[in-house]
Amino acid sequence: MTAPVLRFITAGSVDDGKSTLIGRLLYDSKTLLSDHAAKLEAAAQNGQTPDFAALTDGLAAEREQGITIDVAYRYFATPRRKFIIADTPGHEQYTRNMVTGASTADAAVVLIDATRVNFAGSDGTAALLPQTKRHSAILKLLGTPHIIAAVNKLDLVGFDENLYGKITAAYRSLAAQLGISAQIHFIPISALGGDNIVNRSTNTSWYQGDALLPLLENLPARESSSENLPAHFPVQRVLRQDGSSSDDFRGYQGRLEAGRLKTGDAVRILPTGATARIAAIYGINGRTDTARAGDALTLTLDADIGISRGDTIVSAANPTLPQQKIEAALCWFDDTPLNPARRYLLKHTTHTAPAKIKAVRHVWDVNTLRAGQADTLQTNDIGLVEIALQQPIAATAYAANPATGAFILIDEATNHTAAAGMIRIADSGADRFAI
């Protein structure tokens, strides 16, 4: 097993079959615990339809309502690869939980219920459900590199190849309108029946591609190009050994979010702009000469500089400058709408700064796929805003590096997570759904 762990999510609308798909995938790949497998087999022997969704719907409310509410994580492995699955909610009310699950995903399986696609339009084209559009827009925002559009419940429509073709054409059109650059794969499936889940199905002889599991086994994990970027090290903690000693040890701890560092490198400290050189690097196994993106480190510098949590150490070649005004795409989480008069806390890497929303540029309508004017954002809205910060942050564009381009907004009065944000470079795409 040499391939890196693959993190993927299931997405789509309510009742599209996300939880059933994961249950069937675990069962057919023989990676279920023996007691779970025995329950499913006993149900089949008694002539009942196995409840694959119950394997991931762990909350009592989920089983009672028959919907997924929270993100359910499952871990399994085949002889070729290890996987982490996030079964995310389809209901619009829990879109914020889907964003949480998708934020670290290498791939997303977007399920589309073939029985619920509307062909009532005058041109006969397929109209996808609003939540399918919303989830796809979020995957675009998060830069998910692989999307698998799984057209589900084809057993209920006689495995109609023509219908499948119309649905895949509709999703291609949606992807083009959203500007999705991810690689998109299409699979005709029946999650309940197991068609094209682990093995190719004889019911879809017209389909020549891989089943879902072989496709997932061969997908590349998200290739982090952050190692090739200028170094970016947010300080999480200042470590002091003996503050009264003349040779006091002072180290700066955190995670290297981009680039590489080595002993002797020239660095800048943001937001002050002070400069120094790295005197020593300590990793989890002790002292080392080099570090790369993703490493947890303790750094010491050759100069005594006032540095605290929330400051950022960057390489001398890093062009990043402190920013007190940013433009960002927001997914609004809170039940309370955005209030431009209210102050929020913006948490970016290790820095938390008071912030105000100075303007809502526009909000995207997932039904029309166009941007409209708005003064606020409601729950689950996706919009473009301007934010003013009381203190500067070392911000980068999310597209360049998600780790240093992402943030959350916290309602200062309630401590609720109000929104997730992706910093972006301003452009003039004001009326198109250009996320």
Order of alpha helices (4+ residues) and beta strands (2+ residues): beta-alpha-alpha-alpha-beta-beta-alpha-beta-alpha-beta-alpha-beta-alpha-beta-beta-beta-beta-beta-beta-beta-beta-beta-beta-beta-beta-beta-beta-alpha-beta-beta
